[in-house]
Amino acid sequence: MLEICFSNISKAYDPGLFKKKVQAVSNLSFDVRQGEVFGLIGPNGAGKSTTIRMLLGLIRPDSGSILFRGRPLRETPIHRDIGYLPENPYLYDHLNLLELLTFCGRTSGLDAKAIFERGQGLMTKLNLLNAQKRPLRTFSKGMLQRAGICFALLHNPSIVVLDEPMSGLDPIGRKMVFDLVMELKGEGKTIFFCSHILNDVERLSDRIGLINRGRLVRLFEGTDFSRNDDKTVVLRISELDATQRHELQMMGGRLRQEGVELLLAVPEGSYYPINRYLEKQEIAVLGGRSEWVSLEEMFMGIVKEEAA
């Protein structure tokens, strides 16, 4: 089931008198499925934050449509279902964290018991319980980021939108957020997030969209970037038909398109059956690689190609 569907969305900004309009997003189309973690990546100025603002209804697209569970966004009370963490969360710094979460819970219609239980649970998971009565103005950047995540999740949303959730976090904080995202996924929630930390995107995402100059350049499956190990052989092979792809995958092989060629990752235990299958089907092996290419390598290659 599709939770969110962007269809041919375009958005331009007017920077001022006598200046040319800036095309932030151009004919952007992709969807986010229920219960998946979808990562949106791209260089600075690619249109990621604009895409999120349109999803939240903070700005309207110039053309195209956004559907939420099959209905136009403007006809749907989406904010009841969404928890949002902006890239730079602004939290009223004269409140302490407990007061902030109480305010959030009340405006979301939660009763006092639900506010207490949800708040205590989230603060515990994000190591903020001992700081709950400290004024927010005394928090570090990483603590404010974790407080913003508590704020976004308090009303138990079914869709979580995170704009640079790892920003300002140390390795321990990043691990907390990583574990929390995986826990939310395990609960069946849908996660849509942007990040410049490609290693985190690669590890967390079921699917990854690469946006550049306001356009969706590539859409990847998370398994396209599974880490390789010393016992896996990566082969470059010729094109396959649908049946051959299916049979190789059933034998344990992983496939990814690379230009006009395919990469085939062959795990230990599948060497001989896959080799016999390649020979029987007369599938040409064009060479080998030392590793399964990372998301960062793919990202840099595509962005450089687009800039050329």
N, C-alpha and C positions, 0 to 999 in steps of 0.2 A: 504494500500500500504506500502511495506517495503522500508524504506530509506537506511538502512544499514544492511548487513547480514554478520556475521562472521561464517565461516564454517570450523571446525576442524583446527583452527589456533594453531600453536606451534612456540615458540621462545625461544632459549637458548642463553646465553651470555658466552663468553670465558673470565674468569677473569684474565688469564695470564698463563705464562709458567708453565707446570707441575701441574696446578690446574684443578680440575674437573669443567666441564661446569655447569652453573647455569640455570636450566630450569625455565624460568620466566612465560611462558604460555604453557599449554599442552592441545591439542585437544579442544580448546575453541570454543563453538558454541552458538550463540544467535542472535537475530535480534532486530532492533529498528524501530518502526513503524512511519509513517508520522504523525506529529502533537501531539505526545505523549511526556511526560517527563519520561525518563528512567534513573533510578539511579543505579549506579554500586558501590557496597560496598564490603569491605573485610579488613582483618587485614593488617598491614604494610608488604610490600613484597609479597602481594598476586598476583600482576601482573596487577593492575589497570592502572598505568601510562604507562606501556609497551603496554597495549591494546590501549590506546589513541594514543600513538606515532605511532603505526602501522596503525590506522585509518587515521591519518594525513599524512601518507607516509614518516614520518621522519625516520622510520626503516622498514625493510621488514621482514615478517614472514619467518621462515624456511620451513614451509609447511602449506597447507590449503589455503583458498581464502577469500578475503573480497570483497563484492559486494556493489556498491553504485547505488541505483535505478536500480538494475538488471544487471549492467555492472561491469566488473572487475575494481577495484580501479585504477590500473595503466593506464587504458584507459579513465579515466574520469577526467575532470578539476574540481575536488571536492573543491579546495581551494576558488573558486569564491562563493561557497554556504555555506562555513563553517566560523564561528567565533569561535576563540579559546582563552580561558583563561588558561594559565599554572598554576600549583600549586604555583610557585614563579615567578610571572611576572617580567621580567627585562625590565625596561623602561629607555631610555636615560635620565639621571638625569640633564643634562645641558639644556634641553628643558623645557618649561612650558607646561601645559596640552593642551592649545589651539594650540601650535605649534605641539605637538605630534599628536593631532587629525587631524590637517591639513596635516601633512606628511602621516598619515594613509589613509586619504581620497584620496589624490592625487595618492598614489601607488595603490589604489583600483579603480581608474578611475572615481572618483566622481567629479562633477563640484563644484565650489566655493559655490554656493547657497545650494546644497545638503549637503556639508560638514558643513556649518554654521547651517542649520536647524537641521540636525541629532545631531551634536555635542552639540548644545544648549539644545536640548530636553533631551539627555542622561545625561548631566551634571546637569540639573535641577532635574531629577528623582533621581540621586545619590548624591544630595546635594554637588556638586563640582563647581557650577557656580561661586561662589565668590572666588574660588581658581584657576580659569582657567589661570591666568597670573603669578601664583607663580611657581618657578622652582620645578621640581619634586623631587629634592634632599631634599626639605623642607617638603615633605609629610610624614605623619605617615604611618605605615604599612597598616592600614585599608584604608586610602585614596589612597594609591598605588593600593590596591586591587580593589577599586571602579574605579580608573582610568583605570586599566587593562580591566575591564568590558566594559567601554566606548570604549576603543580601539578595543575590540573584536566585538562590535556590530555596529560600525559606518557604515560599508558598507551594513547594513541591511541583514545579512545572513539568509538563510532559515533553517540552522542547527546550533545550538549553542552547543559547546563542552566546558564544564567547569570542570576543575580539582581543587577540593577543593575551590569552589567559596566563602565559608563563612570564610575562613582562615583569622585570624587577625581582624575580624570585631566585633564591639561591638553589643549589642542587637538592637540598632537603625539601624546600617548598615546592619545587617542580615535581618531586616524587609524590608529595601529598596530593597535588592537583591531578597528576597522572592516575594515581590510584582511585581518586574520587570520580574521574571521568569514566574509568573502566567499571566502577561500581554502578554509576548511573546507567551505563549501557546494559549492564547485567539486569537492571530493573526494567529494561525495555524502553528507556527514554531515548529520544533523538537528540544527537549532539551536532551542532553546526558551528564550526570555529575557524578562525583565521589565525595564523601564526607565522612568524619569520624563522622560528626554530624548527628547521626542516626535519631534524632527527625526531622531534616529538610528533610531528605530523605523520611521519613514516611509521612510527610505532603505534600510534593511536587509531589511525583512520582505516575505515573499511573501504572508502573511496576518497579520491583526491582530485580536486579541480584546479588546474593551473590557469590563472587569469593574467593577461598582459594587455596593456593599452585598452582596457575595458572589454576585451573579448575573451571568451573561453578558448584557450589554445589546445589543451589536452585534458582528458578525463582518464584517470588511472584507477585501477583496482589496488587496494592495499597490498594484496599478494604480489603485485608486480615488483615490490621492493623488499621482499622477504630477505632477511640476512642469509648470506651464503656461509658455509663452513668448509673445512678442509676436506670433507668426505663427499662433497658435491661437485660434479663436473658440469660446466656450462658450455654448451655447444651452439654454434651458429649454423642454422639449417635453412634449407630452401622452403618455399611456401608450402602449406599443407591445406588439404581440404577439410571440411567440417568433421568427417568421420575420423580422419587421422588425428586431428587435434583432440577429439574426445578420447580416442583409444590411448594416446600417449598420456593424457592426464589421468586416465583410469589406472595406468601403470605407475603413477607416482611422479610423472614429469610435470614441470611448471613451464608455461609458455608466456612469452611477451613479445609483441611486435617491435622491431627496431628497423625503421625504414622499410626497405623491400625484403628484409630478412627477418628471421625469427630467432629468439634466444630460447634454448631448451635447457632447463636446469634438471640434471639427472641425479637423484639422491643415491646414497649407498644402498645396495640391495636391489636397485633397479637397473644397474649397469647392463647386465647381460640380456634380460628380456627386452629392454629398450633398444639395445644395439642390434639384436636379432630382428626386431620389428623394423628398424630403419633400413636394414639391408633387404629384408623381404619386400618392403614397400618402395625400394629404390629411392629413398629420400637422401638427397645429397647433404653431407656434412661439410660445411664451407670453412670451418675453423673452430677454434675454441677461445674461451676467455678465462681469465684467472678468477673473476668474481661476477656476481650478479650486481649490476650497476645500481648505485644508490639514488635516492630521490634528489639529493643535492646535485649529483652529477647530471642527472636528467634535467633538472631545473635550470642549471647554468647553461647547458647546451641549447635548450629550447629558447631561453631568453636571448642568448647571443645570436642565434639563428634569426629570431624575430627582429633584432636590431640591425641586422646586416642589410 
